[in-house]
Amino acid sequence: MTLRALIAAAVLAASPGGAMAEDGMQDVTAEWRYVADGVMGGVSQGRLDRIVLDGRPAARLTGQVSLDNNGGFIQLSTDFAPDTAAFDASGWTGLELDVQGNGEIYEARVKTSQVTRPWQSYRVAFTAPRDWATIRIPFADLVPYRIDAPFDPAQLRRLGLVAVGRAFEVDLAVAALRLYR
């Protein structure tokens, strides 16, 4: 299911008689995009590949974060709804991702309709394990960054998984993105 289909699926799952997995989760297949600090003059390098890693189809972000020229990030991101519309996830507890990486620390950055500046988001750090593992990002753990508005899960717009803030080698794969209750 694409993220565009997520809206219909989550509404169905949350509605009486709707279909939802017994474990209270909704599977989502994200349409990941690559973004780098070149948008602000940085020189970090990376790429996003769609691969099979240890038997699992995944989106894999690889590259090198550089702090040169006021840079410092590469990321993969996905929208929760088309055309920057808001997605209502207020019936869910948070996001769940199946990830594999290089043991480095990355950030999950969530943007909502309240976010009006590129540097604003709601953030939490996570470590990308060397073997496939499931990580949970409870909405309650998201910390506002340079924004006064409280996080509102009814206004989700974008998720970014970001390699940021220090020079390092990036290797982060994502095989699944889910909402969980």
Buried (B, 14 or more C-beta within 10 A) or exposed (E): EEBEEBBEBBEEBBEEEEEBEEEEBBBBBBEBBBBBBEEEEBBBBBEBEEEEBEEBEBBBBBBBBBBEEEBBBBBBBBBBBEEEEBBBBEBBBBBBBBBBBBEBBBBBBBBBBBBEEEEBBBBBEBBBBEEBEEBEBEBEBBEBEEBEBEBBBEBBBBBBBBBBEEEBEBBBBBBBBBBBB
